Amino acid sequence: MSDTQQRIDTLVKSNDILLFMKGNASFPMCGFSGRAIQILKACGVDPKSVATVNVLEDPEIRQGIKEYSHWPTIPQLYVKGEFIGGSDIMMEMYESGELKQVLGT
């Protein structure tokens, strides 16, 4: 496992709710990242409790997370070490009620 993959793995395993995104919870820097934060808020998650990684600040992480998850887009949500998906999947899971169950809210 490369250093970047190891860093990502450590982040994923050490945070209950982790969002790889463009920007941060207070200042999302793309529409999809903003939508992901709004979905988490709608599920009752305080955005301050969400660990975020701004992929715009680290090109290695930006590319490495796509390889780590085998998922081509950002944002990417992880809950308790499990990859959940991007903003579209988050929205589908929110609408079905499944995301609240996964988040435990």
C-alpha positions in Angstrom: 0.0 0.0 0.0 1.4 3.4 -1.0 1.9 6.2 1.6 -1.1 8.0 0.2 -3.3 4.9 0.4 -2.1 4.4 3.9 -2.9 8.0 4.9 -6.4 7.6 3.4 -6.9 4.2 5.1 -5.9 5.8 8.5 -8.3 8.7 7.9 -11.2 6.4 7.0 -10.7 4.1 9.9 -10.2 6.8 12.5 -13.3 8.9 11.8 -16.9 7.9 12.4 -18.2 10.2 9.6 -15.6 11.3 7.0 -16.3 13.2 3.8 -13.7 13.7 1.1 -14.9 16.8 -0.6 -13.9 20.0 -2.4 -13.7 22.6 0.3 -14.9 22.0 3.8 -18.2 21.7 5.7 -18.3 25.5 6.3 -17.3 26.4 2.8 -18.0 23.7 0.2 -16.2 24.6 -3.1 -18.5 22.7 -5.5 -22.2 22.0 -5.8 -21.9 18.3 -5.2 -19.9 18.8 -2.0 -22.4 21.4 -0.8 -25.2 19.0 -1.5 -23.5 16.3 0.5 -23.2 18.6 3.5 -26.9 19.6 3.2 -27.9 15.9 3.0 -25.9 15.2 6.2 -27.6 18.2 7.9 -31.0 16.9 6.8 -30.2 13.6 8.5 -29.5 15.4 11.8 -25.7 15.4 11.6 -24.0 18.5 12.9 -21.6 19.5 10.1 -19.0 20.4 12.8 -19.0 16.7 13.8 -18.1 15.6 10.3 -14.4 15.1 9.5 -13.7 16.5 6.1 -10.7 16.3 3.8 -10.4 19.1 1.2 -9.1 17.2 -1.8 -8.2 20.5 -3.5 -5.4 21.0 -1.0 -3.8 17.7 -1.7 -3.5 16.3 -5.3 -2.2 12.9 -4.0 -5.3 12.5 -1.8 -7.6 13.8 -4.6 -6.4 11.0 -7.0 -5.7 8.4 -4.3 -9.2 8.4 -2.9 -10.6 7.5 -6.3 -8.3 4.5 -6.4 -8.9 3.6 -2.7 -12.7 3.4 -3.2 -12.7 2.4 -6.9 -15.1 5.4 -7.3 -14.4 8.1 -9.9 -16.0 11.1 -8.3 -15.8 13.4 -5.3 -17.4 13.9 -2.8 -17.1 10.5 -1.1 -18.7 9.7 2.2 -17.4 7.1 4.7 -19.3 6.0 7.8 -17.5 3.9 10.4 -14.9 2.9 7.8 -17.5 1.9 5.2 -17.7 3.6 1.8 -21.2 4.9 1.3 -21.0 6.8 -2.0 -21.1 10.2 -3.6 -23.8 12.9 -3.4 -26.2 11.1 -5.7 -26.1 7.9 -3.7 -26.4 9.9 -0.5 -29.5 11.6 -1.9 -31.1 8.2 -2.8 -30.3 6.8 0.6 -31.6 9.9 2.3 -34.9 9.8 0.4 -35.4 6.1 1.3 -34.5 6.7 5.0 -31.5 4.4 4.7 -28.9 7.1 5.2 -30.3 8.0 8.6 -30.1 4.4 9.7 -26.5 4.1 8.5 -25.6 7.4 10.3 -27.5 6.3 13.4 -29.4 9.6 13.6 
